[in-house]
Each structure stands twice: as structure tokens, then as C-alpha cells.
């Protein structure tokens, strides 16, 4: 397995993360517009893309394992750091550049998803507040005289009216 195949897998991961970032930005706009049908469709597409990214990552890991086995390297983890230890200097530069690009895309994705989560939390809080205003607390509603004790009637008062 050549280093070129591993670098190509990393380029593909970066491209897929960029697509996921685009979907995340679109999701933010759909949340703001309260377009639930489009949001539902977008979430399905996002799920598919996440599965594709997971498969690409597995492929990258497999390529790294083959690379290590072919060279009789006893590395168990297929990380960029482990790979860089066993590469000539001319291949380390592009590898670290790809790693940096991937980390930037992932950081951007985390930031956008945090904003989306905050938007959803605020929206849920607003809905809960509206429901609380529409449906008041039943314990707060009193239809009795404030001087009268709850559940007790004043002396001389009877439920049965004997004068009738």
C-alpha cells in the first residue's frame, strides 16, 4: 500500500467534511425559517453522509494497517502521528497539511453544530414559555374568598339550606 492511497483517503475525508459543513449551515437556516419538512429531508441526507464518512475513515484505517504490515511496523493505531514517524520527510509535509485541513473542517463543524444546538434549545425554551402562558398553573387559580381557609366553611354555614 502506498502513501498516495492514504493521502487520497484523507483528501476524500476533507471533501466529505466540507459537504457536511454545508449541510450544517443549511440546517441552521432551515431552523431559523422553521421549515420542518426541508429540515427533515436535510437530516436524512446528513445521516447518509455521516455513514459515508465513517466508511471512508474505516477505509483509511485499513490502508494504514496494510501500510504498516507491508513494512513490518508494529504500530496498532492508524494515526497520522504514527504514520509520520515512518515516512520520509518529503511525505510528512503534505500529510501534516492534510491533517491540519481536516482538523479545521472538524472544528468548523463543531462550531456550527453548537450554534444549531443553541438555536434548538432557545426555540424549545420559547415554546415552553408560550405553553406556560397559555396554560396557567392550576394551583395558582383560586376562586375562593381570601379570608376563608381552604376546604373549611365558616361557622353557621351549611351545604344544606334548611330554610328552603
HELIX and SHEET records of a PDB file:
HELIX    1   1 UNK A    3  UNK A   33  1                                  31    
HELIX    2   2 UNK A   36  UNK A   70  1                                  35    
HELIX    3   3 UNK A   80  UNK A   85  1                                   6    
HELIX    4   4 UNK A   89  UNK A  134  1                                  46    
HELIX    5   5 UNK A  138  UNK A  140  5                                   3    
END                                                                             
